[in-house]
């Protein structure tokens, strides 16, 4: 199932259930309220009629009273019921005794003394009526005309005892408007669902299209396409953030892939030179040893050159592995002054051999980072500064606190780096030295950035500054 289909179902299914369930409850509640009001109205009419008739006259009626024009008592009581029927707009009003036999029936045509079969359906209600209460039937019944009716009952008492009951049948005419209301609600529900479906389709499309685009972009990245940018113009904040993260991931992978290709090309180029030298000097050594009178000094010289080329080749491989390795940072708080003094101490011998003076001017402050990794970066920078310096010159490591950063500057008095080369100085395998691997400065920057810092360069003839900006410990 597609995301768009899931969104549509998630949006429309609860709405449909709510409309159906809510409409059913509304219809039932409206019907119950109207039924209750009708029952109360009919029982009130029955009570009014019961108050107007005499129980003695009702009980005195016989079938003979209804023959012909009827007796005076029968006509008088019938007139009372007909007047009430016309005034209330009901279909039928009749009076029956405790034996459920009709005494007077206006609208039904039952003669006095006839059984009233319709009373069987309201047996429980009649128990309440004969107990002296006004009551209405709880169940609607359908007449011969197809209309629903309800009956209201009221007792006629004599000497504190219920001797007869007035029944009033009224039409549940509200069912017509209620059915119209139900049909209108169904139509409104259908229209609402249609509009919601359109809105859901549009919303699902707005959500699913960017996600589908992200899926295609992720598939393209998985298939090796790292050059096509990921669109980040999504309408929603969440999808936009996801697009941005995916684009950053793609850019990172592209950068890493580009660096890897560059490193592989650089390693191949750098390894080719020492391998050629090893092959050359190994051949010369072979010729020397096969000669009639091998020269030991020349053989040893060839062997020394082979060893130097092997050392250079080993250094290329070590630098390459160090640069390609994903650095795991173990961050701790450490003292900046002790850190710098320890790193500079590793190069004191080399500096003295070159006649270069090393100076440290770093205040005591707390830095946050991996001290071992940062030591490797600082040693590399100081070593480069010593190697470009002449005898009598000074290499300084100066420190200060700048806001939330600790700043360390490695300063030398060497020839400087030409402006046209400064932009490439941190590129892997870029070097101006004959035997340089071109990985020292890129590795130093990588180690510094892995610790949340930054490494920059300022250079001019007579003054070069590599500036490390590192986070201070909290």
LORO-99115 format. One line per 4 residues: for each residue x, y, z of C-alpha. Coordinates in Angstrom, 3 decimals, always signed. Example, Ala and Ser with C-alpha at 12.3 -4.5 7.8 and 13.67 -1.06 7.14 Angstrom:
REM LORO-99115
+12.300,-4.500,+7.800 | +13.670,-1.060,+7.140 $
//
This chain:
REM LORO-99115
+0.000,+0.000,+0.000 | +1.414,+3.362,-1.019 | +1.932,+6.248,+1.383 | -0.703,+8.293,-0.431 $
-3.292,+5.529,+0.022 | -2.394,+5.182,+3.688 | -2.812,+8.920,+4.211 | -6.185,+8.897,+2.481 $
-7.425,+5.988,+4.592 | -6.039,+7.515,+7.773 | -7.841,+10.770,+6.982 | -11.138,+9.541,+5.544 $
-11.813,+6.380,+7.578 | -12.083,+8.157,+10.978 | -14.113,+10.955,+9.369 | -16.530,+8.476,+7.792 $
-16.873,+6.582,+11.065 | -17.466,+9.833,+12.954 | -20.110,+11.020,+10.500 | -21.952,+7.683,+10.444 $
-21.814,+7.146,+14.199 | -22.538,+10.801,+14.991 | -25.402,+10.944,+12.493 | -26.908,+7.764,+13.907 $
-26.719,+9.091,+17.458 | -28.185,+12.441,+16.399 | -31.048,+10.768,+14.561 | -31.802,+8.446,+17.470 $
-31.639,+11.253,+20.011 | -33.938,+13.467,+17.926 | -36.399,+10.641,+17.433 | -36.430,+9.738,+21.133 $
-36.978,+13.355,+22.173 | -39.840,+13.788,+19.688 | -41.415,+10.474,+20.696 | -41.254,+11.455,+24.349 $
-42.813,+14.847,+23.644 | -45.581,+13.231,+21.555 | -46.317,+10.723,+24.312 | -46.514,+13.473,+26.940 $
-48.792,+15.522,+24.700 | -51.146,+12.614,+23.998 | -51.322,+11.578,+27.651 | -52.078,+15.211,+28.572 $
-54.968,+15.245,+26.087 | -56.164,+11.945,+27.572 | -56.024,+13.440,+31.081 | -58.027,+16.477,+29.924 $
-60.711,+14.231,+28.450 | -60.719,+12.039,+31.581 | -61.423,+15.096,+33.686 | -64.439,+15.975,+31.534 $
-66.261,+12.644,+31.611 | -68.173,+11.106,+34.491 | -67.062,+7.579,+35.439 | -70.688,+6.638,+36.348 $
-71.968,+7.659,+32.910 | -69.094,+5.835,+31.162 | -69.637,+2.607,+33.057 | -73.390,+2.834,+32.424 $
-73.032,+2.667,+28.634 | -74.282,-0.491,+26.942 | -74.334,-1.639,+23.288 | -77.980,-0.540,+23.100 $
-76.934,+3.064,+23.835 | -75.091,+3.209,+20.504 | -77.983,+1.861,+18.387 | -79.860,+4.237,+16.143 $
-79.316,+7.825,+17.040 | -77.979,+6.623,+20.362 | -78.960,+7.458,+23.870 | -78.675,+10.920,+25.249 $
-75.772,+9.904,+27.516 | -73.937,+8.231,+24.648 | -74.400,+11.267,+22.369 | -73.227,+13.641,+25.094 $
-70.069,+11.658,+25.848 | -69.374,+11.175,+22.126 | -69.719,+14.929,+21.590 | -67.159,+15.541,+24.332 $
-64.656,+13.131,+22.740 | -65.246,+14.510,+19.210 | -64.653,+18.054,+20.430 | -61.385,+16.969,+22.082 $
-60.392,+15.036,+18.940 | -60.885,+18.037,+16.684 | -59.151,+20.398,+19.099 | -56.094,+18.148,+19.505 $
-55.931,+16.950,+15.907 | -55.648,+13.333,+16.983 | -56.808,+10.323,+14.996 | -58.782,+8.452,+17.656 $
-60.025,+8.851,+21.236 | -61.645,+5.947,+23.015 | -62.564,+4.911,+26.543 | -62.266,+1.345,+27.873 $
-62.900,-0.288,+31.240 | -60.793,-2.504,+33.491 | -61.729,-5.579,+31.415 | -60.165,-3.889,+28.309 $
-63.604,-3.508,+26.691 | -64.538,-0.400,+24.805 | -67.131,+1.933,+26.291 | -66.944,+4.731,+23.749 $
-64.808,+4.974,+20.559 | -64.487,+8.072,+18.399 | -62.399,+7.414,+15.302 | -62.164,+3.645,+15.772 $
-65.788,+2.558,+15.434 | -65.801,-0.051,+18.212 | -69.237,-0.436,+19.865 | -69.627,-0.378,+23.653 $
-68.600,-3.707,+25.209 | -66.332,-4.765,+22.322 | -62.795,-5.973,+23.087 | -59.942,-3.665,+22.151 $
-57.226,-5.906,+20.630 | -54.745,-3.034,+20.213 | -54.271,-2.828,+23.983 | -52.268,-6.068,+24.075 $
-49.166,-4.318,+22.780 | -49.231,-1.840,+25.684 | -49.816,-4.278,+28.550 | -46.896,-2.996,+30.639 $
-47.890,+0.637,+30.150 | -51.510,-0.114,+31.132 | -50.332,-1.573,+34.419 | -48.943,+1.858,+35.260 $
-52.160,+3.566,+34.074 | -54.439,+1.339,+36.187 | -52.119,+2.153,+39.081 | -53.293,+5.761,+38.684 $
-50.534,+7.232,+36.496 | -50.692,+9.046,+33.193 | -48.647,+7.113,+30.641 | -47.915,+6.708,+26.937 $
-47.070,+3.692,+24.823 | -43.337,+3.126,+24.381 | -43.621,+1.549,+20.938 | -44.873,+3.238,+17.810 $
-47.302,+1.237,+15.690 | -48.055,+1.565,+12.011 | -51.657,+2.207,+11.015 | -53.438,+0.910,+7.934 $
-52.502,+4.127,+6.150 | -48.813,+3.381,+6.662 | -48.334,+6.204,+9.179 | -46.750,+5.655,+12.598 $
-48.951,+6.336,+15.652 | -48.547,+6.549,+19.388 | -51.106,+6.231,+22.204 | -51.413,+8.303,+25.358 $
-53.362,+7.006,+28.365 | -54.981,+8.666,+31.389 | -57.007,+6.994,+34.164 | -60.655,+7.716,+35.091 $
-61.042,+7.252,+38.843 | -64.067,+6.625,+41.034 | -63.762,+6.617,+44.798 | -59.967,+6.484,+44.512 $
-60.040,+3.493,+42.181 | -59.319,+3.439,+38.435 | -62.452,+2.148,+36.743 | -61.759,+3.206,+33.120 $
-59.046,+4.664,+30.897 | -59.057,+7.294,+28.173 | -56.787,+6.465,+25.214 | -55.736,+9.035,+22.633 $
-54.034,+7.946,+19.411 | -51.928,+10.580,+17.643 | -49.917,+10.518,+14.452 | -46.144,+10.576,+14.635 $
-46.143,+13.130,+11.859 | -42.679,+14.307,+12.868 | -41.298,+11.180,+11.195 | -41.718,+12.855,+7.839 $
-39.562,+15.917,+8.681 | -37.253,+13.620,+10.661 | -36.786,+11.402,+7.613 | -36.150,+14.520,+5.557 $
-33.603,+15.604,+8.153 | -31.978,+12.177,+7.967 | -31.813,+12.325,+4.180 | -30.410,+15.861,+4.344 $
-27.804,+14.722,+6.830 | -26.842,+11.793,+4.597 | -26.515,+14.164,+1.648 | -24.462,+16.575,+3.739 $
-22.275,+13.700,+4.918 | -21.704,+12.532,+1.344 | -20.862,+16.075,+0.250 | -18.576,+16.543,+3.234 $
-16.795,+13.267,+2.501 | -16.393,+14.267,-1.134 | -14.878,+17.621,-0.157 | -12.696,+15.969,+2.481 $
-11.606,+13.370,-0.069 | -10.537,+16.130,-2.439 | -8.720,+17.938,+0.393 | -7.155,+14.653,+1.520 $
-5.982,+13.861,-2.012 | -4.396,+17.293,-2.333 | -2.833,+17.082,+1.142 | -1.602,+13.546,+0.548 $
-0.140,+14.637,-2.771 | +1.666,+17.555,-1.123 | +3.099,+15.205,+1.495 | +3.766,+12.155,-0.673 $
+5.324,+13.919,-3.660 | +8.293,+15.342,-1.704 | +8.695,+12.007,+0.071 | +8.587,+10.139,-3.245 $
+11.188,+12.580,-4.534 | +13.317,+11.829,-1.464 | +12.894,+8.089,-2.078 | +14.103,+8.492,-5.675 $
+17.000,+10.670,-4.469 | +17.953,+8.077,-1.830 | +17.770,+5.301,-4.432 | +19.959,+7.353,-6.777 $
+22.497,+7.882,-3.990 | +22.390,+4.171,-3.198 | +23.119,+3.420,-6.856 | +26.168,+5.694,-6.786 $
+24.797,+8.975,-8.167 | +26.406,+11.499,-5.830 | +26.351,+14.484,-8.197 | +22.590,+15.160,-8.473 $
+21.503,+17.554,-5.675 | +18.520,+16.651,-3.511 | +15.631,+19.123,-3.864 | +15.079,+20.969,-0.562 $
+12.035,+23.106,-1.465 | +9.441,+20.988,+0.397 | +6.385,+22.790,+1.798 | +6.437,+21.152,+5.239 $
+9.086,+21.803,+7.865 | +9.656,+18.103,+8.575 | +10.085,+17.070,+4.944 | +12.242,+20.130,+4.302 $
+14.483,+19.182,+7.234 | +14.685,+15.603,+5.938 | +15.546,+16.864,+2.449 | +18.239,+19.118,+3.870 $
+19.732,+16.264,+5.899 | +19.707,+13.980,+2.848 | +21.338,+16.705,+0.745 | +24.016,+17.196,+3.405 $
+24.581,+13.448,+3.474 | +24.860,+13.375,-0.326 | +27.272,+16.306,-0.315 | +29.318,+14.628,+2.413 $
+29.443,+11.366,+0.487 | +30.337,+13.210,-2.707 | +33.117,+15.082,-0.907 | +34.406,+11.882,+0.667 $
+34.222,+10.085,-2.678 | +36.075,+12.945,-4.358 | +38.726,+12.932,-1.625 | +39.034,+9.164,-1.869 $
+39.566,+9.319,-5.620 | +42.051,+12.141,-5.135 | +43.874,+10.163,-2.440 | +43.972,+7.028,-4.552 $
+45.354,+9.015,-7.454 | +47.827,+10.758,-5.156 | +48.951,+7.513,-3.543 | +49.386,+5.889,-6.933 $
+51.454,+8.858,-8.100 | +53.541,+9.091,-4.924 | +54.121,+5.349,-4.692 | +55.195,+5.191,-8.315 $
+58.266,+7.394,-7.696 | +59.845,+5.427,-4.819 | +59.010,+2.149,-6.542 | +60.867,+3.390,-9.631 $
+63.833,+4.367,-7.461 | +63.789,+1.004,-5.691 | +63.694,-0.784,-9.027 | +66.575,+1.357,-10.352 $
+68.836,+0.975,-7.335 | +68.000,-2.722,-6.947 | +69.079,-3.217,-10.555 | +72.339,-1.313,-9.973 $
+72.964,-3.331,-6.815 | +72.350,-6.551,-8.750 | +74.794,-5.516,-11.459 | +77.390,-4.523,-8.862 $
+77.092,-7.821,-6.994 | +77.316,-9.826,-10.236 | +80.467,-8.030,-11.341 | +83.865,-9.691,-11.297 $
+85.028,-7.512,-8.415 | +81.975,-6.148,-6.499 | +82.480,-2.779,-4.866 | +81.282,-2.892,-1.296 $
+81.003,+0.924,-0.845 | +78.919,+1.311,-4.026 | +76.776,-1.700,-3.046 | +76.140,-0.198,+0.384 $
+75.265,+3.163,-1.205 | +72.712,+1.499,-3.499 | +71.310,-0.423,-0.522 | +70.993,+2.794,+1.512 $
+69.101,+4.465,-1.312 | +66.746,+1.487,-1.510 | +66.139,+1.731,+2.230 | +65.438,+5.476,+2.026 $
+62.922,+4.901,-0.757 | +61.312,+2.162,+1.328 | +61.104,+4.525,+4.321 | +59.491,+7.159,+2.121 $
+57.053,+4.571,+0.769 | +56.232,+3.490,+4.325 | +55.581,+7.106,+5.338 | +53.228,+7.560,+2.356 $
+51.218,+4.515,+3.395 | +51.111,+5.591,+7.060 | +49.991,+9.122,+6.180 | +47.384,+7.781,+3.798 $
+45.983,+5.400,+6.417 | +45.964,+8.137,+9.044 | +44.113,+10.529,+6.744 | +41.604,+7.942,+5.513 $
+40.874,+6.620,+9.011 | +37.636,+7.769,+10.644 | +38.787,+9.492,+13.804 | +37.127,+8.529,+17.077 $
+37.210,+11.497,+19.409 | +37.468,+10.981,+23.190 | +36.768,+14.479,+24.501 | +38.217,+15.514,+27.858 $
+39.166,+18.796,+29.474 | +42.928,+19.505,+29.510 | +45.287,+22.386,+30.213 | +46.305,+24.349,+27.107 $
+49.760,+25.346,+28.378 | +50.787,+21.817,+29.380 | +49.385,+20.470,+26.118 | +51.440,+22.881,+23.967 $
+54.628,+22.434,+25.982 | +54.344,+18.650,+25.674 | +53.755,+18.795,+21.893 | +56.623,+21.260,+21.295 $
+58.915,+19.109,+23.446 | +58.722,+16.329,+20.834 | +60.453,+18.628,+18.300 | +63.021,+20.278,+20.519 $
+65.814,+17.998,+19.283 | +65.039,+18.536,+15.584 | +64.793,+22.305,+16.092 | +68.118,+22.426,+17.908 $
+69.760,+20.428,+15.126 | +68.594,+23.037,+12.610 | +69.565,+25.961,+14.812 | +65.886,+27.018,+15.159 $
+64.595,+28.395,+18.461 | +61.227,+27.241,+19.842 | +59.189,+29.507,+22.117 | +55.867,+28.921,+23.913 $
+53.667,+31.797,+25.117 | +50.413,+30.121,+26.124 | +48.401,+31.015,+29.244 | +46.908,+28.290,+31.393 $
+43.330,+27.632,+30.225 | +41.080,+24.602,+29.889 | +40.413,+23.220,+26.401 | +37.889,+20.556,+25.441 $
+38.872,+17.813,+22.984 | +40.915,+14.692,+22.327 | +44.396,+15.622,+23.545 | +46.150,+12.832,+21.636 $
+44.614,+13.762,+18.274 | +45.222,+17.465,+18.801 | +48.843,+16.726,+19.784 | +49.340,+15.016,+16.407 $
+47.903,+18.064,+14.624 | +50.012,+20.589,+16.589 | +53.220,+18.552,+16.214 | +52.647,+18.457,+12.450 $
+52.219,+22.242,+12.280 | +55.256,+22.998,+14.463 | +57.354,+20.489,+12.518 | +56.449,+22.183,+9.216 $
+57.368,+25.547,+10.729 | +60.760,+24.221,+11.903 | +61.510,+22.678,+8.511 | +60.870,+25.942,+6.611 $
+62.857,+28.036,+9.103 | +66.545,+28.854,+8.771 | +69.195,+28.746,+11.486 | +68.746,+31.615,+13.897 $
+65.018,+32.045,+13.236 | +62.303,+31.473,+15.856 | +59.143,+29.401,+15.813 | +56.531,+30.559,+18.353 $
+53.370,+28.950,+19.674 | +51.213,+31.737,+21.093 | +47.888,+31.217,+22.861 | +44.956,+33.312,+24.054 $
+41.287,+33.069,+24.965 | +38.793,+34.589,+22.529 | +35.190,+34.338,+23.762 | +34.294,+30.648,+24.032 $
+37.336,+29.562,+22.017 | +40.931,+28.923,+22.843 | +43.251,+30.194,+20.064 | +46.696,+28.710,+19.392 $
+48.945,+30.268,+16.734 | +52.013,+28.553,+15.253 | +54.206,+31.400,+13.911 | +57.379,+31.115,+11.856 $
+59.742,+33.557,+10.112 | +60.188,+31.496,+6.970 | +59.721,+32.500,+3.320 | +55.929,+32.269,+3.519 $
+53.482,+30.595,+1.188 | +52.682,+32.298,-2.150 | +49.143,+33.655,-2.343 | +48.292,+31.492,-5.360 $
+49.135,+28.348,-3.359 | +47.407,+29.232,-0.084 | +44.002,+28.127,-1.399 | +45.371,+24.628,-2.114 $
+47.587,+24.170,+0.918 | +44.992,+21.973,+2.697 | +44.251,+19.792,-0.348 | +45.309,+16.142,+0.056 $
+48.585,+15.300,-1.753 | +49.332,+18.916,-2.615 | +52.922,+19.688,-1.616 | +55.816,+21.917,-2.706 $
+58.436,+19.603,-1.257 | +60.242,+17.003,-3.282 | +59.676,+14.268,-0.697 | +56.448,+15.529,+0.873 $
+53.275,+13.422,+0.837 | +50.921,+16.396,+0.923 | +48.820,+14.807,+3.701 | +50.276,+16.529,+6.780 $
+48.244,+19.752,+6.676 | +44.996,+18.103,+5.459 | +45.334,+15.587,+8.294 | +45.961,+18.362,+10.820 $
+42.838,+20.237,+9.698 | +40.800,+17.020,+9.790 | +41.902,+16.283,+13.364 | +41.145,+19.829,+14.506 $
+37.688,+19.846,+12.894 | +36.916,+16.414,+14.382 | +37.351,+18.095,+17.780 | +34.927,+20.877,+16.930 $
+37.620,+23.408,+16.055 | +38.967,+25.155,+12.972 | +42.387,+25.605,+11.327 | +43.219,+28.654,+9.203 $
+46.267,+30.141,+7.532 | +47.766,+33.622,+7.170 | +51.039,+33.945,+5.277 | +53.342,+36.535,+3.817 $
+57.116,+36.617,+3.322 | +58.799,+36.513,+6.742 | +55.640,+35.587,+8.692 | +53.362,+32.563,+8.432 $
+50.660,+31.828,+11.025 | +48.620,+28.638,+11.356 | +45.748,+29.421,+13.726 | +43.929,+26.696,+15.670 $
+40.582,+27.644,+17.246 | +39.479,+25.051,+19.807 | +36.445,+24.960,+22.141 | +37.000,+25.803,+25.787 $
+35.921,+23.346,+28.463 | +32.661,+24.226,+30.214 $
//
